[in-house]
Amino acid sequence: MMRATVVTLEYFVPDSRKDGGEYRVKTGKVERISQAKRVVVVSGESIRMNRIVRIEGELFAGEF
């Protein structure tokens, strides 16, 4: 059985009323990745892949 992957994502959320927006950070378990919908679901929240600016987690530690 595979262990759940915990990540920290930093992503941009545009403001629906004006130009601009804000950057948010979400840490949690990756529940699903949908290439078709282009989203990553982390602890119940769907985050669009094109909005992600940084990913951190044990999976990404070390050298490649």
C-alpha positions as CSV (number, residue, x, y, z in Angstrom):
1,M,0.0,0.0,0.0
2,M,1.3,3.4,-1.0
3,R,1.7,6.1,1.6
4,A,-0.2,9.4,1.1
5,T,1.9,12.1,-0.4
6,V,1.9,15.4,1.6
7,V,2.8,18.5,-0.3
8,T,2.8,22.3,0.1
9,L,1.6,24.2,-2.9
10,E,1.8,27.9,-3.5
11,Y,-0.7,29.1,-6.1
12,F,-2.3,32.2,-7.5
13,V,-5.9,33.0,-7.1
14,P,-7.1,35.8,-9.4
15,D,-9.5,38.5,-8.0
16,S,-12.9,38.0,-9.8
17,R,-13.8,41.7,-9.4
18,K,-10.6,43.5,-10.5
19,D,-7.1,42.9,-11.9
20,G,-4.7,41.1,-9.7
21,G,-5.3,38.5,-7.0
22,E,-3.4,36.8,-4.2
23,Y,-1.0,34.0,-3.6
24,R,-2.1,31.2,-1.2
25,V,-0.3,28.3,0.3
26,K,-2.0,24.9,0.9
27,T,-0.4,21.9,2.7
28,G,-2.1,18.6,2.7
29,K,-2.5,15.1,1.2
30,V,-2.7,14.8,-2.5
31,E,-6.0,13.0,-3.1
32,R,-6.1,13.1,-6.9
33,I,-4.4,14.5,-9.9
34,S,-6.5,14.9,-13.1
35,Q,-4.6,15.5,-16.3
36,A,-7.9,15.8,-18.2
37,K,-9.2,18.6,-15.9
38,R,-5.7,20.0,-15.2
39,V,-6.3,20.1,-11.4
40,V,-4.6,18.7,-8.3
41,V,-6.9,17.9,-5.4
42,V,-5.2,18.6,-2.0
43,S,-7.1,17.9,1.2
44,G,-10.5,18.5,-0.6
45,E,-9.5,21.6,-2.5
46,S,-9.1,21.6,-6.3
47,I,-6.2,23.7,-7.5
48,R,-5.7,24.4,-11.2
49,M,-2.3,23.3,-12.4
50,N,-1.6,26.5,-14.3
51,R,-2.0,28.5,-11.1
52,I,0.7,26.5,-9.1
53,V,3.9,28.5,-8.7
54,R,5.8,26.3,-6.2
55,I,5.6,22.7,-5.0
56,E,7.4,21.3,-1.9
57,G,7.3,17.9,-0.3
58,E,9.2,14.8,0.6
59,L,8.7,13.5,-2.9
60,F,10.7,16.5,-4.3
61,A,13.5,16.5,-1.7
62,G,17.0,15.5,-2.7
63,E,18.8,15.7,-6.0
64,F,17.5,14.6,-9.4
